[in-house]
Amino acid sequence: MPLPLDKAHYADCYEIFDRAMASTRGVQRKFQDKESANIFRQRLHKARALDRELSRRVYQATTDHPLWGSSQYSVIVCRLIYDEKRDIWLCRLEKNEIDPSDIEDLEVVIESREKEQLLDDLNAITDWYGFIKAGKENVKLGRLSFEEVKGIAATFPPDCNFQEDWETDENNTVERRGE
């Protein structure tokens, strides 16, 4: 049987939508069985669809209005969840809002992973002069900073003189002391 098209049939749905909007994260309604919870969720979706249709009519002259064809309840997600401890079904209405701290710029994430890999690779070099050469190359290409390379150099034996061995000739190659 199709759901009614009259908004009055959905007063309970709008009431729970309003409570979810007013809460910090959302609300939930308890049901004894999955079928009842599912029917209620269908009614919630229909109530939201009717709200969108009403806003289309109200704002038809100004289609650029933010609520045209939309619903204030669009930020609410309806999920069915079984609570094993209480042996009940829940129709959970959660705000679908994003915490800005949960968003990462992919360039930053990728660069960070690439930098970690470069530092790991550099740290794995056991030959001092191979390390200096690789460090200089990474600094020259802007992949790593001088300070990052210098930090890893501190893990080599004390007789390795980073500052002295870092100096280069005009071809930007490392000159080994005593060669």
C-alpha positions as CSV (number, residue, x, y, z in Angstrom):
1,M,0.0,0.0,0.0
2,P,1.5,3.4,-0.9
3,L,2.2,5.9,1.7
4,P,-0.2,8.9,2.1
5,L,0.6,12.2,0.4
6,D,-0.8,14.4,3.2
7,K,1.9,16.0,5.5
8,A,-0.5,15.6,8.5
9,H,0.0,11.8,8.4
10,Y,3.7,12.4,9.2
11,A,3.4,14.6,12.3
12,D,5.4,12.0,14.4
13,C,8.1,12.0,11.7
14,Y,8.5,15.8,11.7
15,E,8.6,15.7,15.5
16,I,11.5,13.3,15.6
17,F,13.2,15.1,12.7
18,D,13.0,18.3,14.8
19,R,14.4,16.6,17.9
20,A,17.3,15.2,15.8
21,M,18.0,18.7,14.4
22,A,18.0,20.2,17.9
23,S,20.3,17.6,19.3
24,T,24.0,17.5,19.0
25,R,24.4,14.2,17.1
26,G,20.9,12.9,16.6
27,V,18.2,10.7,18.2
28,Q,16.8,7.2,17.9
29,R,13.5,5.5,18.3
30,K,13.0,2.0,19.7
31,F,11.0,-0.8,18.0
32,Q,10.3,-4.4,18.9
33,D,10.8,-5.7,15.4
34,K,12.6,-4.9,12.2
35,E,9.5,-4.6,10.1
36,S,8.1,-1.8,12.3
37,A,11.4,0.0,12.3
38,N,11.6,-0.3,8.5
39,I,8.1,1.1,8.0
40,F,8.9,4.0,10.2
41,R,12.1,4.7,8.2
42,Q,10.0,4.6,5.0
43,R,7.6,7.1,6.5
44,L,10.6,9.4,7.5
45,H,11.8,9.3,3.9
46,K,8.4,10.1,2.6
47,A,7.9,13.0,5.0
48,R,11.3,14.4,3.9
49,A,10.2,14.0,0.2
50,L,7.0,15.8,0.9
51,D,8.9,18.6,2.6
52,R,11.1,18.9,-0.5
53,E,8.1,19.0,-2.8
54,L,6.5,21.7,-0.6
55,S,9.7,23.8,-0.7
56,R,9.7,23.5,-4.6
57,R,6.2,25.0,-4.6
58,V,6.9,27.7,-2.0
59,Y,10.1,28.9,-3.7
60,Q,9.1,28.2,-7.4
61,A,9.6,31.9,-8.3
62,T,13.1,31.9,-6.9
63,T,14.9,28.6,-7.9
64,D,18.1,30.0,-6.5
65,H,16.8,30.0,-3.0
66,P,18.8,27.5,-0.8
67,L,15.6,25.7,0.3
68,W,14.2,25.3,-3.2
69,G,13.6,21.6,-3.8
70,S,15.4,20.9,-0.6
71,S,14.5,20.0,3.0
72,Q,15.9,21.3,6.2
73,Y,16.0,17.6,7.2
74,S,18.4,16.6,4.4
75,V,21.3,16.6,6.9
76,I,19.7,13.7,8.8
77,V,20.6,10.1,7.9
78,C,18.2,7.4,9.0
79,R,19.7,4.0,9.8
80,L,18.2,0.8,11.2
81,I,20.3,-0.8,13.9
82,Y,19.8,-3.9,16.0
83,D,20.7,-3.6,19.7
84,E,21.6,-7.1,20.8
85,K,21.9,-6.2,24.5
86,R,18.3,-4.9,24.6
87,D,16.9,-7.2,21.9
88,I,15.3,-4.2,20.1
89,W,15.6,-2.5,16.7
90,L,16.5,1.2,16.6
91,C,15.7,3.7,13.9
92,R,18.6,6.1,14.4
93,L,18.4,9.6,13.0
94,E,22.0,11.0,12.9
95,K,23.2,14.4,11.7
96,N,25.3,13.9,8.6
97,E,27.6,16.8,9.4
98,I,31.4,16.6,8.9
99,D,33.8,17.6,11.6
100,P,36.4,19.8,9.8
101,S,39.2,18.1,11.7
102,D,38.3,14.8,10.0
103,I,39.1,16.2,6.5
104,E,42.6,16.0,5.2
105,D,44.0,17.6,2.0
106,L,45.2,14.7,-0.1
107,E,48.3,16.6,-1.2
108,V,49.3,17.0,2.4
109,V,48.6,13.4,3.2
110,I,50.4,12.1,0.1
111,E,53.4,14.5,0.6
112,S,53.6,13.4,4.2
113,R,53.7,9.7,3.2
114,E,56.2,10.4,0.5
115,K,58.4,12.3,3.0
116,E,58.1,9.5,5.5
117,Q,59.3,7.1,2.8
118,L,62.2,9.3,1.8
119,L,63.3,9.7,5.4
120,D,63.0,5.9,5.9
121,D,65.0,5.2,2.8
122,L,67.7,7.8,3.8
123,N,67.8,6.3,7.3
124,A,68.4,2.8,5.8
125,I,71.6,3.9,4.1
126,T,74.6,2.7,6.1
127,D,77.4,4.1,3.8
128,W,78.2,7.6,5.1
129,Y,79.1,9.0,1.7
130,G,76.2,7.3,0.0
131,F,74.0,8.9,2.7
132,I,75.5,12.4,2.1
133,K,75.0,12.1,-1.6
134,A,71.4,10.9,-1.3
135,G,70.7,13.6,1.3
136,K,72.1,16.4,-0.9
137,E,70.0,15.1,-3.8
138,N,66.8,15.2,-1.8
139,V,67.6,18.7,-0.4
140,K,68.5,19.9,-3.9
141,L,65.1,18.6,-5.3
142,G,63.2,20.1,-2.4
143,R,62.0,16.8,-1.1
144,L,63.7,17.1,2.3
145,S,65.1,20.0,4.3
146,F,68.7,20.3,5.3
147,E,67.6,20.0,9.0
148,E,65.8,16.7,8.3
149,V,68.9,15.2,6.7
150,K,71.1,16.6,9.5
151,G,68.8,14.9,12.0
152,I,69.4,11.5,10.4
153,A,73.2,12.3,10.1
154,A,73.3,12.5,13.9
155,T,72.6,8.8,14.1
156,F,75.9,8.0,12.3
157,P,79.1,7.5,14.4
158,P,80.7,10.6,15.9
159,D,83.7,10.5,13.5
160,C,81.4,11.3,10.6
161,N,81.6,15.1,10.2
162,F,78.4,16.1,8.6
163,Q,79.1,19.8,8.2
164,E,82.5,19.2,6.6
165,D,81.3,16.4,4.3
166,W,78.3,18.3,3.2
167,E,80.5,20.9,1.4
168,T,80.4,20.3,-2.4
169,D,82.3,21.0,-5.5
170,E,80.9,22.9,-8.5
171,N,79.3,19.6,-9.8
172,N,77.4,19.3,-6.6
173,T,79.0,16.0,-5.7
174,V,80.5,15.1,-2.4
175,E,84.3,15.2,-2.1
176,R,85.5,12.5,0.2
177,R,88.1,13.7,2.6
178,G,91.6,12.4,1.8
179,E,90.8,11.2,-1.7
